């Protein structure tokens, strides 16, 4: 349904567009925002204690409150304290995201960052990109420590800022926003880094200089989240990347229409749909895509329930169109009530327009939110074969977020007011498990998942 976004990953540097009117805040202003946030999360979240206990959540809140000691705090400091409380909910869609505005100011003022980008595989932190001048450090080598802190200690410290249901998803988000950015947020700017690197049980020590965040890092790298609309014809299959499930819906539908017209005109037998490195979005986009190869009416969930609350209603009356049926219904239910929200079944395209061949859907740990939900939907209806690695996001999840600003700092908060269950009814706390598992190494330019699948199709 248009307007009901599952997408939680508001991405970095787009945050440059979010500009707080103040850059410094008093201790009492931050403390008051912390109190406001604590009470709002309990009131508005669908189930704030789904992944943490009430005692644990309260203890985290009290610890943060005691740790705010300075008389005044800048935007980065305020964000980092408040972010720890949303992270304590352990729900990926309930978050204060990476402090993009503070980071952008740091970057454009000549700031420097850690020169290695890391990926996490098999519980190891591996070099993904080496932006330093030390050519001895190669992709795939394991980082053991940074500035006399074990990499586990470093990651644990960063994890306190990240909203995620499990450590696997936490590491996914570190990869997504990037390790150098998070290292800067938690440990601050540093000129040099003493690191230990391991390869084949040999351990080497190096001292690396920090690199200029703008010229030597941001201008050279590519974002992990890179889904873009693309149609290509490979040796054994048509390749379709629908892009993220958001933006201009008319343009999106025109692209999907024309893509399937071309695919069918070429009488392609195999279709590969790429949902990797995808931020997710709105089910109206993904359902339109699925309608081109579905052979029966379908839904994108088996259950979709919402919680209304006093806080949500106040927010809706101030910021939403109260004549919209979705928000109108939220206002009609009692505070704290959980209610079903029904969707009509989505109809397949006419048989003459549908793709009738075999469908393969590529996923990886960076298939977020609605892209993971869509992969599960395709798997549960047997509309296609899922290929790749387990997604970081759960396909049955707390989401349907709404956002609000904290009253003093203006920091944006996202809260999950809904819970949706995948088509097959499973609520297992796991990502989408591929039918054909292929590990995606985010360490090089080789596309393991696509290339191995093409090899299998060629062999068949």
Beta strands, then each sheet from edge to edge (+ up, - down):
strand 1: 24-26
strand 2: 72-74
strand 3: 112-113
strand 4: 116-121
strand 5: 124-130
strand 6: 142-146
strand 7: 149-150
strand 8: 192-199
strand 9: 202-209
strand 10: 211-212
strand 11: 229-233
strand 12: 238-242
strand 13: 270-274
strand 14: 303-307
strand 15: 338-340
strand 16: 358-363
strand 17: 385-388
strand 18: 397-405
strand 19: 412-421
strand 20: 436-437
sheet 1: 1+ 2-
sheet 2: 3+ 10-
sheet 3: 4+ 5-
sheet 4: 7+ 6- 8+ 9-
sheet 5: 11+ 12- 13- 16- 17- 20-
sheet 6: 15+ 14- 19+ 18-
end
